[in-house]
């Protein structure tokens, strides 16, 4: 009797349920074409072909419904032109940046507006390539962290777009812009340049990071160190990248910027020279472009070293400091 009841129950359940095979054939992904328009940063195309191997762009897709709870969808596209990606149906915003960098680090990737680029801590010796641990800091800059120079960096965001199953391939155009500032410092009329074996420099009051989506630079200040080279018999030039300076410059709030030049002469004597270049950095007539800063200085009083018993005799051991007034 029990066996009969069990058979009857199985027949009832079989009649009341409709079984369907699982479907693995339907395409639940949508095709998206990413196109990069470099009209705001044409130099990136030149750098990709002449200076960089393995150039490419990372694209992060933030789904409006899940952006606060999971990492974005990431694609790495080789080259600078763009490429095809596939996304699940949803409403997205995209953020892109070049991945062919070595010094750039990222944090806050879970949200588009919290993604921040920065570089690791460094030292004056590393930045100047003078490989010394005893290099002095300018007064009132000793507490600033020294950070590594950032690589060339570009970023772009897209407008919000929606993809659905069955849509034709959607094209999303993104226009990258630079996220770093280039600083060029030139010092004219440098005497005894032929007697100097090493030069380097450091500049204070710089931005420690940049927000990738907006391009706004991070709060706080940092110092960067860099190498210097003679471009003729009496001219020194320095060229380096930074994330920028003075995030509240538009409100009239600026940081002081102290330039330090380090010199090691042929006799082994060590000198450092400090200039307050704040006015040059903040002068809109001299530097109207936020992404390029030019500093022009005149005279670096490098002494003639001791050569065959003649020349300037250092009076103390260690680094000897000279503060120089900047004429505007």
N, C-alpha and C positions, 0 to 999 in steps of 0.2 A: 504493500500500500504506500509506504514512504517513497519507494522508488518511483511509483506512478505519479505521485504528487510533484516530485522533483522534475520529472520529465514534462509535466503540464506547465509548471512554472517557467521552465526554460523556453517552451514554445511561445508563451505569452510575451516574455521579454524580447525574444527574437522578432516577434511580429510588431512590437511597439517601438523599436529602435531602427534608425536608418544609418547605416555605416557608409562613410565616404573615405576614399583613399586620400592620404596626405598629398598636397600638391607642391612639388618642388620645381615646376616648370615656369610658373608665373614670374615675371621680372618685377620685383618690388623696388628697384632702384631707378633713379632718374639721371639722365645725362646732363652734365653742365660743362660748358666751355669757358675757361678762364683766359682772358686776354689782358696783357699788361700794356698800358699806354705810357710811354716814358717821356712825354712832352715836358714834364716838370723836373726831370732829372736825366737829361740826355747823356750826361757823363757816365752813367751806369752802363750803358751799352758799350762804350769804349773800354771801360775797365774790364768788362766781362770778356772781351775778345783779346785785350792786350796784356792785362795784368793778372787775371784770375783763371785758374783751371778749376773745372768742376762748378762753374757758376750755376746757380739755380735759385728758385723761389719756393719758400714754404707758404702754404695757404692753410689757414685755420678756419673752419666753418663752425659757427656758434648757432645752435638751434635755439630759437626763442623759448621753446617749451622745456628744454633740458639744460640750458646754459648754466644754471645755478647749481646743478646737481652732478654734472659729469664733465670730463675733459672734452674739448672740441674735437671734431673730426679733422685729421691732418693729412695733407697731401704734400709731397715734395716734388716740384716740377723742375726738371733740368732746363737750363738756359734762362733767358730773360723774356721770351715771347709769351709763355703761358702753356696751356695744355688742357686735356679732357679729364674730368673727374666724374665719379658717380656718388650720388647722395640718396639717402632714404627720403621719402616725402616729408616736407616740413618747411618752416619759414626760417631763413638763415640770414646772418650777417657774416661777411668774410673779412679776415685780416691777413695780410701777406707781408713777408719780409724776406730778404735774401739770406740764404743759409750758408753761403760761402764765406764764413767768418771764423776766426780762431779765438779772438779775445772776448767776444760778446757772450754774456750770460743772460738768462731770463728768469723771471719770477712772476707769479700771479697769472699764470696762463689759463686758469679756469674761467676767467671772464675777459671779454674783449677790452674793456676799459681799465683792467687792472694789470695787463701785460706790460712789464717794465724791463727795459734793457739796461744792463750795467756791466762793469768789468771788475775783475778781482783786485784786491789790494796789491800794491807794488811798493817800490822804494825809489828814492832819488838815484841811487847807484844803478838800479836796473834800468830806469827810464833814460838816463843820460848815457848808458852803456859805458860808464867810467868804472863800474865794478868796485865801488868803494862803500864802506859802511859808516865812515866818519863824516859824511858830507853834511854841513850845517844847514839849518833852515832859516829863512828870513824871520825877523821878529814878528810875533803875533800870528804866525802861520804854523807853528809847531804842532798844534793840536789837530790840524786838518789831516784827514787820511790821504795818502798818496795812492792814486789808482792808475791802472794800466790804460794806455791809449786805446780807444775803441777803433775797430776796423771800419771801413766804409759800410754804411748801413742805410737801407731804404725801406720804407714801409707804406702800405696803403690799406684803406678800408673800402668796403663796398656798401652800396645801399642795401636795404632789406629786400630779399627776394624769396619767392615761394616756388617750390618744385612739387609736382604731382606725378603719380604713376601715369604713364601714357603720354606725357607732355613731349613735344619735340625738344631737341637739345636747346637748353637755355644758354645764352651768352652773357657772361658777367665781365664787365670791363673795369679794371682797377688801375689807378694812376699813382704809382709810387712817388714819394718825395723823400729827400734826404732826412735822416734823423741825427746827423752829426754836423758839427761846425768845424771849418778849417781855419786855423790860425797861422799867419805868416809873420815872423818877427825878423826885421832886418836892422843890423847895427852897422853904421858907417863909421869911417875914420877910426879904425882900431889899430893902434900902433903896435909894433913888435909882434905882429901876427905870426911872422915866420919863426919866432922863438917859442911858440906855444905848441905843446904836443897834444893836448886834449881840451875840448870845450864841451860844455853841456848847459842845460837850462832847466828851470822849473817855474811854473806859473800857478799862483794861488787863486782861490775864489771861483773855481769852475764847478759846473754841475756834476753831480755824481751819477746821474742816470737820466733816462728819457722814457716817457710813456709812449708806447708804440702806436696806439690808435690816434691820439691827438697831436703828438709831437711836442707836448708840453714837457719841459725839463723838470727833473726831480728837485725837491727842496734840499737844503743843506749845501755845503761847499766841500770841494776836494782840491787837491793839488795834483798836477800832472808834471812829469819830468820828461825831457826829450833831448835828443842829440843836437849838436850844432856843427856847421861846416863852413869853411871859408870858401866864398865864391869868387874872390879875387884877393889881391895882396893886402887889402885893408877893410874887407867887409865880411861880416858874419851873417849867416842866415839860418833860421830855424823854421821848420814847417811841421805841423802836427795836427791831429784831429782831437776834438773833445765833444762832449754832448751839448755844450753851450755854456752860457753863464747868465746869472741874474734872472731867475724866473719871474720876478716882480718888477722888472725894469719898466714895464708899461705903466706901473703905478708910481714910478719915481723912486723905487727902492732898489738900490744897487749894492753890490759887494765890493770891497777893496780888492785890487789885484796887484800882487807884488811879483815882479819878475826877478829871478835870481840867475845870474850867469856864473858858471864855475869854470875856472881855468887852471890847468896844471902846466907849468912852464918847463922848459928844457932842463933847468937845474933842479927840478923836483919841487920847487916852491908851489904852494897852493893858494889860490885867490878866489874869492867870491864877491860879486858885485850885485847890489840890489837897486831896483828901480820901482817906483810906484807908477804903474801904467794904467791906473784906473780911468783917468780922463780920456786917454786914447781909446781904451776899450769901449767906453760909453759915449763917445763922440759920434752922433748920428751922421754928421757930414763926412767923417773919415770912414765910418763903418755903417752904412745904411742897410746892409744886408745881414740878417741874423745868422746866416750860414757861412759868412766869411768875415774874418777880422784881420786887419792889417795894422801892425805896430812898427813905426819907424823911429829909431833912436840914433843919436849921434854921439860918438866918443865912448870908448871903453878903455879906461886908463891902464892898459896892461903894461907892466914895467919890463924893462929889458933884463933878462936873467943874467946870472953870472956866467961869463964865457971866458975861459982862460984867465981867470982872476979879475976880470973887469965886469962892470955892469952893476945892477941893483942887488944889494946884499939883503936877503931876508933877515928880519930882526927877531922873529919868533918862529917856533916850530908850529906845525898845524896850519889850519886855514886862516887866512888874513882877510878880513871883511872891509869892503868899501861901499858906502851908501852914496848914490848918485842922484842929483836933482834932475828931473825931466823938464826940459823947456817945451812949452806948448806954443 
